[in-house]
Amino acid sequence: MSEQTAQTLFVSNALLLGRAVDITVSGGRIASVADHDNNAAPAGAEIFDAKGQIVFPSFIDCHVHLREPGFEYKEDVESGLAAAAHGGFGAVLPMANTKPVNDDTSVTELMLERARKSWPHGPRVHPVGAATKGLKGEELAPMGELAAAGCVAFSNDGLPVGGAEMFRRCMEYAADFGKIIIDHCEDPTLARGTHMNEGVTSGRMGVKGQSVVAESVQVARDILLSEYLDIPVHLAHISCRQSVELIAWAKSRGVKVTAETCPHYLLLDDVALEQYSTAAKVNPPLRTPDDVAAMRRAVQDGTIDIMVTDHAPHAAHEKETPLDEAPNGISGLDTAVALSWRLIQEGLFKEEDMIRLWCHAPGGLFRLPVNRFTHGDPADFFLFDPAQEWVVGPETMHSKGKNTPFTGWKLAGKVTSHWMGGHKIV
């Protein structure tokens, strides 16, 4: 244990769910949280004055693409974790669609080693292994070996498993190791060659669109398999009304299904692509205002269990192309917390909901440690200044990927400091 971790840290006058508190950290863990008292600092403690800023437990992003190995020109582990650290995330779950694919323990170990070397005190990387070899949907990946190497879940995200029999085998095999399958719900035949949501906007633009059924038909398949097998399944980046209606129905029947969505599905609709904006091209696509309203209700009523970014950075030249040639994806780690705060300002949810959606529920789902600010919890937390305004743009983002439809938006709220295990990382 380092001297820095062993010493006492005293964070004074932080605002925790509206309560002014002092946080004492010892040995990298929460020692106490008490009402603010100007004279309460322990002798010899390192004192940090939070000046009334909001304190949040470090968030967990259960769906990111760190691109390394193979696509380091888009992002690498070091730069992705820089965006995470400055964005308030203490843990990230990177998907397996790297090159080579994370279907081999050597890839898992490389990612973990890169994280340890570049950010030794965190943020932490918890890899998601491939469900099938090469993400081809033909042969199961060696999930047992991958789990032993550090993979916390499995997914074919990027190339979803189209065959129901193969997906059943994926679910059963992952369950043997106490792991869950994360499914990118997309029927590959219905989605082939599409570039945005199918609807009025795509018709006006003359662009081939993807119907909501391309997503919801696979949501239905996964729900039925989960119920039949009595095995949990987690549904990635849900985007439309039909999907959340199916998920709500499944939950009412006691099916072990959980689901996630992203800030962009709550704040933007398909009109964002009206000028053929490649920055707003994402998969699943931005949907209609009606779908956005349904997604917002699903977050409020608990149909959606967690929030994720689906952080998908790309190089500038890849997005500076015609819409039908540009890759899908939005770079999200830098903006997620401020966008979530915007949703609080709009009345969609409260601070405690933000903590649940970005920290406690993700930690419970994937069995990861979280900070609940009780004695002995990991001292993973960040300070957030809601009064600090900033404009989204290349110069205010830490990710290599600057591809976001929120460029130019003025957002209120900025992460100002971040500690992991009592170490100040930002």
Disulfide bonds with the S-S distance in Angstrom:
none
